[in-house]
Every structure is written in structure tokens, then in C-alpha cells.
């Protein structure tokens, strides 16, 4: 008997959790690291999706529904924390943010940084949390 014969079809969430917990799943979960492809699928640039988080969520959901992979992803990028501590970022049109000027260049700079970050209100972190919350509401 094949090891997956007795496993009934699972939802993407059940499949991912089973795999992460080392349990049997109905099949191997598919995760394509879908950050860019869904945006391109809808003709969006990363900057558009960064400026309007609902566009990012819409792209992720529509692509997941169309291609039936098991895991979507939030922005998953450099930026929100780095920017909060004082790093200057540049925002290219169709790439994730990149460091323009680092906030920390020396050991002494480490002492100057405000490390008390509240992701619910500081910098762009609320935007990332919003995307995670919306994806969760739509997909779970």
C-alpha cells in the first residue's frame, strides 16, 4: 500500500501544516515563492503593490486560486524594520526596496538605534501586518 493511500484530500493549510509538523499529507505541498509571479499575472509592478497593499493581496489570492499552489507569501522583503531604525531605502519601480544608506555603519551606531520597535505602529510594519491579516482572512 502506498503511504498516501489512506490520506484524504487536504486543504492547502492542512497540507502545509502537516508537512511542517512532519506528518503525512495527501501530497507534497507546492510552494513557488509567489511574490513576483502574481503581480506580473495582473500586470502590476512591485511599487504599485507596495503603495496599495490591497492590490498585493488581490494578486496573491487570484494567482493562488488560478494555479492552486499551497502557500502564498507576504511582502517578505527588506524594508520595514530597516527603515524604522534609520536606514535610507530606495524603492525601484519593479523590485523590492534596496538599501540606499545604512543606518548602522559602526559599533557606535548600534548604540544610537532605537531598538524598541512596535510592529503595530512603527514605519511600514503595519502595512506588512495588514497584508498578512488580509491574506489570512481570505484564505483560511
N, CA, C and O atoms as CSV, one atom per row, in Angstrom:
chain,resi,resn,atom,element,x,y,z
A,1,UNK,N,N,0.846,-1.186,0.000
A,1,UNK,CA,C,0.000,0.000,0.000
A,1,UNK,C,C,0.891,1.248,0.000
A,1,UNK,O,O,1.842,1.343,0.775
A,2,UNK,N,N,0.573,2.181,-0.863
A,2,UNK,CA,C,1.300,3.439,-0.953
A,2,UNK,C,C,1.021,4.257,0.306
A,2,UNK,O,O,-0.110,4.269,0.791
A,3,UNK,N,N,2.030,4.938,0.840
A,3,UNK,CA,C,1.882,5.619,2.137
A,3,UNK,C,C,0.812,6.709,2.153
A,3,UNK,O,O,0.313,7.055,3.223
A,4,UNK,N,N,0.452,7.255,1.002
A,4,UNK,CA,C,-0.550,8.315,0.978
A,4,UNK,C,C,-1.945,7.812,0.610
A,4,UNK,O,O,-2.876,8.612,0.510
A,5,UNK,N,N,-2.107,6.511,0.408
A,5,UNK,CA,C,-3.402,5.963,0.011
A,5,UNK,C,C,-4.504,6.231,1.032
A,5,UNK,O,O,-5.666,6.387,0.655
A,6,UNK,N,N,-4.166,6.285,2.293
A,6,UNK,CA,C,-5.178,6.417,3.339
A,6,UNK,C,C,-5.413,7.876,3.757
A,6,UNK,O,O,-6.208,8.136,4.661
A,7,UNK,N,N,-4.753,8.796,3.131
A,7,UNK,CA,C,-4.905,10.204,3.488
A,7,UNK,C,C,-5.918,10.846,2.545
A,7,UNK,O,O,-5.770,10.784,1.324
A,8,UNK,N,N,-6.950,11.464,3.122
A,8,UNK,CA,C,-7.956,12.130,2.288
A,8,UNK,C,C,-7.417,13.478,1.815
A,8,UNK,O,O,-6.430,13.988,2.346
A,9,UNK,N,N,-8.081,14.045,0.809
A,9,UNK,CA,C,-7.621,15.325,0.278
A,9,UNK,C,C,-7.658,16.394,1.359
A,9,UNK,O,O,-8.611,16.483,2.134
A,10,UNK,N,N,-6.628,17.184,1.397
A,10,UNK,CA,C,-6.482,18.217,2.419
A,10,UNK,C,C,-6.612,19.600,1.791
A,10,UNK,O,O,-6.452,19.773,0.583
A,11,UNK,N,N,-6.905,20.571,2.635
A,11,UNK,CA,C,-6.863,21.963,2.189
A,11,UNK,C,C,-5.391,22.380,2.113
A,11,UNK,O,O,-4.534,21.720,2.701
A,12,UNK,N,N,-5.092,23.456,1.403
A,12,UNK,CA,C,-3.702,23.917,1.374
A,12,UNK,C,C,-3.130,24.160,2.774
A,12,UNK,O,O,-1.973,23.829,3.036
A,13,UNK,N,N,-3.927,24.731,3.666
A,13,UNK,CA,C,-3.462,24.992,5.033
A,13,UNK,C,C,-3.157,23.687,5.760
A,13,UNK,O,O,-2.114,23.562,6.402
A,14,UNK,N,N,-4.059,22.720,5.664
A,14,UNK,CA,C,-3.838,21.426,6.317
A,14,UNK,C,C,-2.587,20.745,5.762
A,14,UNK,O,O,-1.802,20.161,6.509
A,15,UNK,N,N,-2.413,20.829,4.449
A,15,UNK,CA,C,-1.261,20.210,3.784
A,15,UNK,C,C,0.044,20.841,4.261
A,15,UNK,O,O,0.997,20.132,4.587
A,16,UNK,N,N,0.088,22.163,4.303
A,16,UNK,CA,C,1.303,22.856,4.746
A,16,UNK,C,C,1.600,22.551,6.208
A,16,UNK,O,O,2.750,22.298,6.569
A,17,UNK,N,N,0.576,22.573,7.045
A,17,UNK,CA,C,0.799,22.308,8.469
A,17,UNK,C,C,1.259,20.871,8.699
A,17,UNK,O,O,2.132,20.623,9.531
A,18,UNK,N,N,0.678,19.933,7.971
A,18,UNK,CA,C,1.117,18.539,8.092
A,18,UNK,C,C,2.592,18.426,7.715
A,18,UNK,O,O,3.371,17.791,8.426
A,19,UNK,N,N,2.966,19.031,6.617
A,19,UNK,CA,C,4.362,18.963,6.175
A,19,UNK,C,C,5.292,19.614,7.195
A,19,UNK,O,O,6.346,19.063,7.514
A,20,UNK,N,N,4.912,20.773,7.703
A,20,UNK,CA,C,5.747,21.469,8.684
A,20,UNK,C,C,5.878,20.692,9.985
A,20,UNK,O,O,6.882,20.812,10.687
A,21,UNK,N,N,4.865,19.896,10.304
A,21,UNK,CA,C,4.881,19.094,11.529
A,21,UNK,C,C,5.413,17.685,11.312
A,21,UNK,O,O,5.403,16.872,12.236
A,22,UNK,N,N,5.879,17.385,10.096
A,22,UNK,CA,C,6.429,16.060,9.812
A,22,UNK,C,C,5.377,14.970,9.748
A,22,UNK,O,O,5.683,13.797,9.965
A,23,UNK,N,N,4.142,15.343,9.452
A,23,UNK,CA,C,3.046,14.381,9.383
A,23,UNK,C,C,2.734,14.041,7.929
A,23,UNK,O,O,3.220,14.701,7.010
A,24,UNK,N,N,1.922,13.010,7.731
A,24,UNK,CA,C,1.520,12.614,6.383
A,24,UNK,C,C,0.570,13.653,5.795
A,24,UNK,O,O,-0.276,14.223,6.485
A,25,UNK,N,N,0.740,13.872,4.512
A,25,UNK,CA,C,-0.155,14.770,3.779
A,25,UNK,C,C,-0.664,14.020,2.562
A,25,UNK,O,O,-0.116,12.982,2.191
A,26,UNK,N,N,-1.703,14.539,1.946
A,26,UNK,CA,C,-2.255,13.869,0.769
A,26,UNK,C,C,-1.314,13.958,-0.430
A,26,UNK,O,O,-1.377,13.132,-1.341
A,27,UNK,N,N,-0.443,14.968,-0.423
A,27,UNK,CA,C,0.591,15.109,-1.453
A,27,UNK,C,C,1.630,16.095,-0.932
A,27,UNK,O,O,1.432,16.739,0.098
A,28,UNK,N,N,2.713,16.199,-1.640
A,28,UNK,CA,C,3.747,17.159,-1.263
A,28,UNK,C,C,3.212,18.571,-1.502
A,28,UNK,O,O,2.695,18.854,-2.583
A,29,UNK,N,N,3.326,19.456,-0.520
A,29,UNK,CA,C,2.862,20.829,-0.719
A,29,UNK,C,C,3.683,21.540,-1.793
A,29,UNK,O,O,4.881,21.300,-1.943
A,30,UNK,N,N,3.022,22.404,-2.523
A,30,UNK,CA,C,3.687,23.184,-3.565
A,30,UNK,C,C,3.796,24.626,-3.084
A,30,UNK,O,O,2.801,25.273,-2.757
A,31,UNK,N,N,5.030,25.103,-3.053
A,31,UNK,CA,C,5.286,26.496,-2.672
A,31,UNK,C,C,6.252,27.065,-3.696
A,31,UNK,O,O,7.409,26.649,-3.759
A,32,UNK,N,N,5.791,28.003,-4.489
A,32,UNK,CA,C,6.620,28.533,-5.571
A,32,UNK,C,C,7.239,29.881,-5.224
A,32,UNK,O,O,7.751,30.571,-6.105
A,33,UNK,N,N,7.199,30.258,-3.959
A,33,UNK,CA,C,7.677,31.573,-3.522
A,33,UNK,C,C,7.050,32.653,-4.400
A,33,UNK,O,O,7.740,33.381,-5.114
A,34,UNK,N,N,5.726,32.733,-4.326
A,34,UNK,CA,C,4.967,33.562,-5.275
A,34,UNK,C,C,4.890,35.044,-4.934
A,34,UNK,O,O,3.817,35.553,-4.612
A,35,UNK,N,N,5.998,35.723,-5.003
A,35,UNK,CA,C,5.924,37.167,-4.769
A,35,UNK,C,C,5.746,37.902,-6.093
A,35,UNK,O,O,4.832,38.715,-6.229
A,36,UNK,N,N,6.614,37.624,-7.077
A,36,UNK,CA,C,6.587,38.355,-8.343
A,36,UNK,C,C,5.533,37.849,-9.313
A,36,UNK,O,O,4.813,38.642,-9.920
A,37,UNK,N,N,5.439,36.545,-9.459
A,37,UNK,CA,C,4.558,35.979,-10.490
A,37,UNK,C,C,3.118,36.481,-10.384
A,37,UNK,O,O,2.541,36.859,-11.403
A,38,UNK,N,N,2.515,36.500,-9.195
A,38,UNK,CA,C,1.139,37.008,-9.117
A,38,UNK,C,C,1.014,38.469,-9.539
A,38,UNK,O,O,0.006,38.863,-10.125
A,39,UNK,N,N,2.021,39.262,-9.246
A,39,UNK,CA,C,1.974,40.670,-9.653
A,39,UNK,C,C,2.041,40.782,-11.170
A,39,UNK,O,O,1.282,41.533,-11.782
A,40,UNK,N,N,2.957,40.027,-11.769
A,40,UNK,CA,C,3.070,40.032,-13.231
A,40,UNK,C,C,1.803,39.488,-13.878
A,40,UNK,O,O,1.391,39.958,-14.938
A,41,UNK,N,N,1.186,38.496,-13.239
A,41,UNK,CA,C,-0.050,37.896,-13.734
A,41,UNK,C,C,-1.136,38.962,-13.909
A,41,UNK,O,O,-1.942,38.888,-14.835
A,42,UNK,N,N,-1.149,39.953,-13.011
A,42,UNK,CA,C,-2.141,41.035,-13.079
A,42,UNK,C,C,-1.585,42.310,-13.710
A,42,UNK,O,O,-2.267,43.334,-13.748
A,43,UNK,N,N,-0.358,42.247,-14.200
A,43,UNK,CA,C,0.234,43.418,-14.839
A,43,UNK,C,C,0.615,44.518,-13.870
A,43,UNK,O,O,0.599,45.694,-14.230
A,44,UNK,N,N,0.959,44.150,-12.641
A,44,UNK,CA,C,1.325,45.131,-11.620
A,44,UNK,C,C,2.831,45.163,-11.409
A,44,UNK,O,O,3.519,44.164,-11.616
A,45,UNK,N,N,3.331,46.310,-10.998
A,45,UNK,CA,C,4.727,46.402,-10.580
A,45,UNK,C,C,4.778,46.228,-9.067
A,45,UNK,O,O,3.765,46.342,-8.378
A,46,UNK,N,N,5.979,45.948,-8.566
A,46,UNK,CA,C,6.103,45.811,-7.117
A,46,UNK,C,C,5.782,47.133,-6.428
A,46,UNK,O,O,5.155,47.138,-5.368
A,47,UNK,N,N,6.195,48.236,-7.003
A,47,UNK,CA,C,5.906,49.531,-6.380
A,47,UNK,C,C,4.401,49.757,-6.252
A,47,UNK,O,O,3.939,50.233,-5.215
A,48,UNK,N,N,3.633,49.424,-7.283
A,48,UNK,CA,C,2.171,49.565,-7.201
A,48,UNK,C,C,1.623,48.727,-6.046
A,48,UNK,O,O,0.773,49.187,-5.283
A,49,UNK,N,N,2.112,47.507,-5.927
A,49,UNK,CA,C,1.634,46.613,-4.872
A,49,UNK,C,C,2.102,47.067,-3.497
A,49,UNK,O,O,1.417,46.824,-2.503
A,50,UNK,N,N,3.253,47.720,-3.423
A,50,UNK,CA,C,3.747,48.233,-2.148
A,50,UNK,C,C,2.937,49.458,-1.730
A,50,UNK,O,O,2.635,49.633,-0.550
A,51,UNK,N,N,2.588,50.297,-2.691
A,51,UNK,CA,C,1.824,51.505,-2.387
A,51,UNK,C,C,0.358,51.206,-2.091
A,51,UNK,O,O,-0.299,51.980,-1.394
A,52,UNK,N,N,-0.158,50.106,-2.605
A,52,UNK,CA,C,-1.544,49.704,-2.356
A,52,UNK,C,C,-1.567,48.234,-1.939
A,52,UNK,O,O,-1.664,47.351,-2.792
A,53,UNK,N,N,-1.479,47.964,-0.632
A,53,UNK,CA,C,-1.415,46.586,-0.149
A,53,UNK,C,C,-2.591,45.717,-0.594
A,53,UNK,O,O,-2.447,44.501,-0.725
A,54,UNK,N,N,-3.752,46.331,-0.826
A,54,UNK,CA,C,-4.894,45.537,-1.280
A,54,UNK,C,C,-4.652,44.952,-2.670
A,54,UNK,O,O,-5.149,43.870,-2.981
A,55,UNK,N,N,-3.896,45.657,-3.503
A,55,UNK,CA,C,-3.522,45.102,-4.814
A,55,UNK,C,C,-2.630,43.879,-4.639
A,55,UNK,O,O,-2.777,42.886,-5.352
A,56,UNK,N,N,-1.713,43.958,-3.693
A,56,UNK,CA,C,-0.824,42.821,-3.432
A,56,UNK,C,C,-1.642,41.609,-2.985
A,56,UNK,O,O,-1.444,40.499,-3.479
A,57,UNK,N,N,-2.557,41.834,-2.048
A,57,UNK,CA,C,-3.410,40.751,-1.546
A,57,UNK,C,C,-4.240,40.165,-2.687
A,57,UNK,O,O,-4.322,38.945,-2.833
A,58,UNK,N,N,-4.847,41.017,-3.484
A,58,UNK,CA,C,-5.668,40.557,-4.613
A,58,UNK,C,C,-4.844,39.700,-5.566
A,58,UNK,O,O,-5.297,38.640,-5.999
A,59,UNK,N,N,-3.641,40.153,-5.892
A,59,UNK,CA,C,-2.783,39.395,-6.807
A,59,UNK,C,C,-2.437,38.030,-6.228
A,59,UNK,O,O,-2.482,37.025,-6.937
A,60,UNK,N,N,-2.094,37.987,-4.952
A,60,UNK,CA,C,-1.735,36.715,-4.318
A,60,UNK,C,C,-2.917,35.743,-4.327
A,60,UNK,O,O,-2.752,34.559,-4.619
A,61,UNK,N,N,-4.096,36.246,-4.008
A,61,UNK,CA,C,-5.281,35.387,-3.936
A,61,UNK,C,C,-5.686,34.892,-5.321
A,61,UNK,O,O,-5.950,33.703,-5.499
A,62,UNK,N,N,-5.738,35.780,-6.293
A,62,UNK,CA,C,-6.135,35.363,-7.647
A,62,UNK,C,C,-5.161,34.346,-8.237
A,62,UNK,O,O,-5.588,33.378,-8.867
A,63,UNK,N,N,-3.876,34.551,-8.044
A,63,UNK,CA,C,-2.893,33.601,-8.574
A,63,UNK,C,C,-2.989,32.259,-7.856
A,63,UNK,O,O,-2.885,31.209,-8.491
A,64,UNK,N,N,-3.187,32.281,-6.542
A,64,UNK,CA,C,-3.322,31.018,-5.799
A,64,UNK,C,C,-4.560,30.266,-6.254
A,64,UNK,O,O,-4.514,29.047,-6.418
A,65,UNK,N,N,-5.656,30.966,-6.459
A,65,UNK,CA,C,-6.878,30.312,-6.938
A,65,UNK,C,C,-6.681,29.746,-8.342
A,65,UNK,O,O,-7.149,28.648,-8.643
A,66,UNK,N,N,-5.999,30.485,-9.188
A,66,UNK,CA,C,-5.799,30.058,-10.576
A,66,UNK,C,C,-4.836,28.877,-10.688
A,66,UNK,O,O,-5.099,27.930,-11.429
A,67,UNK,N,N,-3.722,28.930,-9.956
A,67,UNK,CA,C,-2.674,27.924,-10.122
A,67,UNK,C,C,-2.648,26.864,-9.026
A,67,UNK,O,O,-1.900,25.892,-9.124
A,68,UNK,N,N,-3.452,27.042,-7.989
A,68,UNK,CA,C,-3.672,26.032,-6.949
A,68,UNK,C,C,-2.414,25.587,-6.206
A,68,UNK,O,O,-2.305,24.416,-5.842
A,69,UNK,N,N,-1.463,26.490,-5.974
A,69,UNK,CA,C,-0.344,26.130,-5.111
A,69,UNK,C,C,-0.790,26.283,-3.668
A,69,UNK,O,O,-1.869,26.814,-3.404
A,70,UNK,N,N,0.017,25.829,-2.746
A,70,UNK,CA,C,-0.437,25.689,-1.366
A,70,UNK,C,C,-0.075,26.824,-0.419
A,70,UNK,O,O,-0.598,26.881,0.693
A,71,UNK,N,N,0.793,27.714,-0.826
A,71,UNK,CA,C,1.263,28.725,0.114
A,71,UNK,C,C,1.430,30.068,-0.580
A,71,UNK,O,O,2.087,30.160,-1.616
A,72,UNK,N,N,0.839,31.097,-0.013
A,72,UNK,CA,C,1.079,32.452,-0.500
A,72,UNK,C,C,2.108,33.095,0.421
A,72,UNK,O,O,2.494,32.515,1.436
A,73,UNK,N,N,2.542,34.277,0.066
A,73,UNK,CA,C,3.600,34.914,0.847
A,73,UNK,C,C,3.288,36.396,1.019
A,73,UNK,O,O,2.694,37.027,0.145
A,74,UNK,N,N,3.704,36.939,2.169
A,74,UNK,CA,C,3.539,38.378,2.346
A,74,UNK,C,C,4.627,39.090,1.540
A,74,UNK,O,O,5.290,38.463,0.715
A,75,UNK,N,N,4.813,40.360,1.764
A,75,UNK,CA,C,5.819,41.105,1.002
A,75,UNK,C,C,7.203,40.468,1.117
A,75,UNK,O,O,7.976,40.497,0.159
A,76,UNK,N,N,7.526,39.889,2.285
A,76,UNK,CA,C,8.784,39.177,2.514
A,76,UNK,C,C,9.972,39.902,1.893
A,76,UNK,O,O,10.544,39.457,0.898
A,77,UNK,N,N,10.316,40.992,2.483
A,77,UNK,CA,C,11.366,41.817,1.891
A,77,UNK,C,C,12.066,42.644,2.948
A,77,UNK,O,O,11.611,42.751,4.087
A,78,UNK,N,N,13.158,43.213,2.556
A,78,UNK,CA,C,13.850,44.153,3.400
A,78,UNK,C,C,13.058,45.451,3.398
A,78,UNK,O,O,12.444,45.811,2.393
A,79,UNK,N,N,13.072,46.131,4.492
A,79,UNK,CA,C,12.459,47.442,4.472
A,79,UNK,C,C,11.828,47.914,5.753
A,79,UNK,O,O,12.320,48.865,6.359
A,80,UNK,N,N,10.748,47.282,6.193
A,80,UNK,CA,C,10.016,47.846,7.321
A,80,UNK,C,C,10.847,48.062,8.584
A,80,UNK,O,O,10.788,49.143,9.170
A,81,UNK,N,N,11.606,47.079,9.014
A,81,UNK,CA,C,12.408,47.248,10.231
A,81,UNK,C,C,13.618,48.128,9.947
A,81,UNK,O,O,13.937,49.027,10.725
A,82,UNK,N,N,14.283,47.869,8.840
A,82,UNK,CA,C,15.472,48.648,8.494
A,82,UNK,C,C,15.151,50.137,8.391
A,82,UNK,O,O,15.908,50.984,8.865
A,83,UNK,N,N,14.039,50.434,7.774
A,83,UNK,CA,C,13.634,51.829,7.618
A,83,UNK,C,C,13.336,52.467,8.973
A,83,UNK,O,O,13.690,53.621,9.213
A,84,UNK,N,N,12.692,51.719,9.845
A,84,UNK,CA,C,12.354,52.252,11.161
A,84,UNK,C,C,13.604,52.633,11.947
A,84,UNK,O,O,13.609,53.646,12.646
A,85,UNK,N,N,14.665,51.832,11.841
A,85,UNK,CA,C,15.869,52.135,12.627
A,85,UNK,C,C,16.742,53.203,11.967
A,85,UNK,O,O,17.796,53.554,12.497
A,86,UNK,N,N,16.314,53.718,10.819
A,86,UNK,CA,C,17.018,54.834,10.210
A,86,UNK,C,C,17.720,54.554,8.902
A,86,UNK,O,O,18.361,55.448,8.350
A,87,UNK,N,N,17.620,53.356,8.393
A,87,UNK,CA,C,18.220,53.037,7.101
A,87,UNK,C,C,17.444,53.747,6.005
A,87,UNK,O,O,16.213,53.726,5.991
A,88,UNK,N,N,18.162,54.371,5.094
A,88,UNK,CA,C,17.513,55.026,3.964
A,88,UNK,C,C,17.380,54.005,2.837
A,88,UNK,O,O,18.363,53.392,2.421
A,89,UNK,N,N,16.164,53.834,2.353
A,89,UNK,CA,C,15.903,52.869,1.293
A,89,UNK,C,C,15.550,53.573,-0.004
A,89,UNK,O,O,15.075,54.709,-0.003
A,90,UNK,N,N,15.787,52.886,-1.104
A,90,UNK,CA,C,15.271,53.359,-2.389
A,90,UNK,C,C,14.240,52.338,-2.849
A,90,UNK,O,O,14.377,51.140,-2.597
A,91,UNK,N,N,13.226,52.821,-3.515
A,91,UNK,CA,C,12.114,51.989,-3.956
A,91,UNK,C,C,12.063,51.956,-5.480
A,91,UNK,O,O,11.395,52.790,-6.091
A,92,UNK,N,N,12.763,51.000,-6.105
A,92,UNK,CA,C,12.713,50.884,-7.567
A,92,UNK,C,C,11.292,50.555,-8.033
A,92,UNK,O,O,10.460,50.107,-7.244
A,93,UNK,N,N,11.028,50.776,-9.300
A,93,UNK,CA,C,9.681,50.562,-9.836
A,93,UNK,C,C,9.229,49.112,-9.721
A,93,UNK,O,O,8.102,48.847,-9.304
A,94,UNK,N,N,10.086,48.181,-10.081
A,94,UNK,CA,C,9.622,46.792,-10.087
A,94,UNK,C,C,10.586,45.847,-9.379
A,94,UNK,O,O,10.827,44.727,-9.829
A,95,UNK,N,N,11.128,46.320,-8.263
A,95,UNK,CA,C,11.977,45.495,-7.406
A,95,UNK,C,C,11.642,45.835,-5.968
A,95,UNK,O,O,11.040,46.870,-5.683
A,96,UNK,N,N,12.039,44.951,-5.067
A,96,UNK,CA,C,11.836,45.234,-3.648
A,96,UNK,C,C,12.757,46.378,-3.236
A,96,UNK,O,O,13.736,46.662,-3.926
A,97,UNK,N,N,12.452,47.036,-2.119
A,97,UNK,CA,C,13.313,48.120,-1.654
A,97,UNK,C,C,14.758,47.654,-1.462
A,97,UNK,O,O,15.021,46.498,-1.129
A,98,UNK,N,N,15.678,48.586,-1.681
A,98,UNK,CA,C,17.103,48.312,-1.515
A,98,UNK,C,C,17.708,49.380,-0.609
A,98,UNK,O,O,17.223,50.510,-0.541
A,99,UNK,N,N,18.764,49.000,0.075
A,99,UNK,CA,C,19.427,49.954,0.964
A,99,UNK,C,C,20.149,51.011,0.141
A,99,UNK,O,O,20.973,50.705,-0.722
A,100,UNK,N,N,19.815,52.262,0.434
A,100,UNK,CA,C,20.496,53.396,-0.192
A,100,UNK,C,C,21.609,53.887,0.736
A,100,UNK,O,O,22.727,54.165,0.301
A,101,UNK,N,N,21.273,53.986,2.020
A,101,UNK,CA,C,22.240,54.427,3.026
A,101,UNK,C,C,21.953,53.684,4.334
A,101,UNK,O,O,20.898,53.888,4.933
A,102,UNK,N,N,22.877,52.823,4.788
A,102,UNK,CA,C,22.626,52.073,6.021
A,102,UNK,C,C,22.632,52.979,7.251
A,102,UNK,O,O,23.369,53.963,7.307
A,103,UNK,N,N,21.817,52.639,8.214
A,103,UNK,CA,C,21.769,53.389,9.465
A,103,UNK,C,C,22.932,52.998,10.364
A,103,UNK,O,O,23.413,53.809,11.156
A,104,UNK,N,N,23.374,51.781,10.243
A,104,UNK,CA,C,24.427,51.270,11.122
A,104,UNK,C,C,25.683,51.015,10.300
A,104,UNK,O,O,25.716,50.147,9.428
A,105,UNK,N,N,26.707,51.791,10.602
A,105,UNK,CA,C,27.984,51.648,9.898
A,105,UNK,C,C,29.115,51.276,10.847
A,105,UNK,O,O,30.138,50.737,10.425
A,106,UNK,N,N,28.927,51.568,12.127
A,106,UNK,CA,C,29.958,51.282,13.129
A,106,UNK,C,C,29.310,50.657,14.359
A,106,UNK,O,O,28.086,50.644,14.493
A,107,UNK,N,N,30.145,50.143,15.250
A,107,UNK,CA,C,29.631,49.601,16.516
A,107,UNK,C,C,28.906,50.689,17.304
A,107,UNK,O,O,27.887,50.429,17.944
A,108,UNK,N,N,29.429,51.887,17.252
A,108,UNK,CA,C,28.827,53.003,17.984
A,108,UNK,C,C,27.413,53.303,17.480
A,108,UNK,O,O,26.534,53.678,18.256
A,109,UNK,N,N,27.209,53.135,16.188
A,109,UNK,CA,C,25.879,53.358,15.618
A,109,UNK,C,C,24.850,52.404,16.217
A,109,UNK,O,O,23.674,52.748,16.335
A,110,UNK,N,N,25.291,51.216,16.591
A,110,UNK,CA,C,24.377,50.228,17.192
A,110,UNK,C,C,23.744,50.784,18.462
A,110,UNK,O,O,22.579,50.512,18.753
A,111,UNK,N,N,24.512,51.559,19.210
A,111,UNK,CA,C,24.020,52.112,20.474
A,111,UNK,C,C,23.028,53.257,20.255
A,111,UNK,O,O,22.216,53.556,21.130
A,112,UNK,N,N,23.097,53.886,19.104
A,112,UNK,CA,C,22.244,55.035,18.809
A,112,UNK,C,C,20.854,54.637,18.309
A,112,UNK,O,O,19.920,55.438,18.341
A,113,UNK,N,N,20.731,53.413,17.856
A,113,UNK,CA,C,19.479,52.965,17.239
A,113,UNK,C,C,18.407,52.719,18.293
A,113,UNK,O,O,18.677,52.148,19.349
A,114,UNK,N,N,17.207,53.151,17.998
A,114,UNK,CA,C,16.058,52.850,18.844
A,114,UNK,C,C,15.580,51.445,18.490
A,114,UNK,O,O,14.967,51.242,17.442
A,115,UNK,N,N,15.857,50.486,19.353
A,115,UNK,CA,C,15.510,49.089,19.078
A,115,UNK,C,C,14.121,48.736,19.597
A,115,UNK,O,O,13.692,47.591,19.459
A,116,UNK,N,N,13.415,49.685,20.186
A,116,UNK,CA,C,12.071,49.417,20.702
A,116,UNK,C,C,11.070,49.606,19.572
A,116,UNK,O,O,10.463,50.667,19.423
A,117,UNK,N,N,10.918,48.575,18.800
A,117,UNK,CA,C,10.070,48.617,17.618
A,117,UNK,C,C,8.703,48.034,17.956
A,117,UNK,O,O,8.611,46.950,18.531
A,118,UNK,N,N,7.659,48.742,17.602
A,118,UNK,CA,C,6.304,48.228,17.744
A,118,UNK,C,C,5.754,47.995,16.338
A,118,UNK,O,O,5.386,48.950,15.654
A,119,UNK,N,N,5.696,46.732,15.898
A,119,UNK,CA,C,5.273,46.450,14.527
A,119,UNK,C,C,3.845,46.887,14.215
A,119,UNK,O,O,3.467,46.982,13.047
A,120,UNK,N,N,3.055,47.152,15.244
A,120,UNK,CA,C,1.676,47.579,15.003
A,120,UNK,C,C,1.574,49.040,14.606
A,120,UNK,O,O,0.543,49.473,14.092
A,121,UNK,N,N,2.652,49.817,14.844
A,121,UNK,CA,C,2.538,51.244,14.539
A,121,UNK,C,C,3.787,51.891,13.946
A,121,UNK,O,O,3.705,53.022,13.468
A,122,UNK,N,N,4.918,51.232,13.957
A,122,UNK,CA,C,6.163,51.870,13.533
A,122,UNK,C,C,6.484,51.635,12.061
A,122,UNK,O,O,6.424,50.511,11.562
A,123,UNK,N,N,6.827,52.726,11.382
A,123,UNK,CA,C,7.275,52.651,9.991
A,123,UNK,C,C,6.269,51.968,9.079
A,123,UNK,O,O,5.065,52.209,9.167
A,124,UNK,N,N,6.778,51.120,8.210
A,124,UNK,CA,C,5.926,50.387,7.267
A,124,UNK,C,C,5.495,49.016,7.786
A,124,UNK,O,O,4.837,48.256,7.074
A,125,UNK,N,N,5.863,48.706,9.015
A,125,UNK,CA,C,5.498,47.394,9.545
A,125,UNK,C,C,3.988,47.173,9.613
A,125,UNK,O,O,3.539,46.057,9.348
A,126,UNK,N,N,3.185,48.179,9.954
A,126,UNK,CA,C,1.738,47.958,9.944
A,126,UNK,C,C,1.215,47.531,8.569
A,126,UNK,O,O,0.253,46.768,8.480
A,127,UNK,N,N,1.839,48.015,7.516
A,127,UNK,CA,C,1.435,47.642,6.159
A,127,UNK,C,C,1.656,46.144,5.934
A,127,UNK,O,O,0.801,45.461,5.370
A,128,UNK,N,N,2.799,45.645,6.376
A,128,UNK,CA,C,3.101,44.218,6.225
A,128,UNK,C,C,2.127,43.390,7.059
A,128,UNK,O,O,1.622,42.370,6.589
A,129,UNK,N,N,1.862,43.814,8.282
A,129,UNK,CA,C,0.904,43.096,9.128
A,129,UNK,C,C,-0.494,43.124,8.515
A,129,UNK,O,O,-1.232,42.144,8.610
A,130,UNK,N,N,-0.855,44.228,7.894
A,130,UNK,CA,C,-2.146,44.327,7.216
A,130,UNK,C,C,-2.244,43.271,6.114
A,130,UNK,O,O,-3.258,42.580,6.005
A,131,UNK,N,N,-1.201,43.144,5.303
A,131,UNK,CA,C,-1.200,42.158,4.220
A,131,UNK,C,C,-1.336,40.747,4.789
A,131,UNK,O,O,-2.108,39.942,4.269
A,132,UNK,N,N,-0.600,40.447,5.840
A,132,UNK,CA,C,-0.688,39.119,6.461
A,132,UNK,C,C,-2.107,38.869,6.961
A,132,UNK,O,O,-2.670,37.797,6.737
A,133,UNK,N,N,-2.681,39.855,7.636
A,133,UNK,CA,C,-4.046,39.712,8.166
A,133,UNK,C,C,-5.059,39.496,7.042
A,133,UNK,O,O,-5.927,38.629,7.147
A,134,UNK,N,N,-4.952,40.277,5.973
A,134,UNK,CA,C,-5.888,40.144,4.850
A,134,UNK,C,C,-5.742,38.792,4.150
A,134,UNK,O,O,-6.745,38.167,3.805
A,135,UNK,N,N,-4.514,38.337,3.937
A,135,UNK,CA,C,-4.313,37.024,3.317
A,135,UNK,C,C,-4.918,35.935,4.193
A,135,UNK,O,O,-5.552,35.003,3.697
A,136,UNK,N,N,-4.715,36.062,5.482
A,136,UNK,CA,C,-5.268,35.078,6.417
A,136,UNK,C,C,-6.799,35.089,6.367
A,136,UNK,O,O,-7.426,34.030,6.332
A,137,UNK,N,N,-7.394,36.274,6.362
A,137,UNK,CA,C,-8.858,36.378,6.299
A,137,UNK,C,C,-9.409,35.751,5.023
A,137,UNK,O,O,-10.447,35.090,5.049
A,138,UNK,N,N,-8.727,35.955,3.932
A,138,UNK,CA,C,-9.206,35.471,2.637
A,138,UNK,C,C,-8.975,33.981,2.421
A,138,UNK,O,O,-9.771,33.322,1.752
A,139,UNK,N,N,-7.909,33.453,2.972
A,139,UNK,CA,C,-7.504,32.095,2.605
A,139,UNK,C,C,-7.693,31.039,3.684
A,139,UNK,O,O,-7.655,29.845,3.384
A,140,UNK,N,N,-7.894,31.443,4.913
A,140,UNK,CA,C,-8.031,30.429,5.978
A,140,UNK,C,C,-9.464,30.395,6.466
A,140,UNK,O,O,-9.795,29.614,7.358
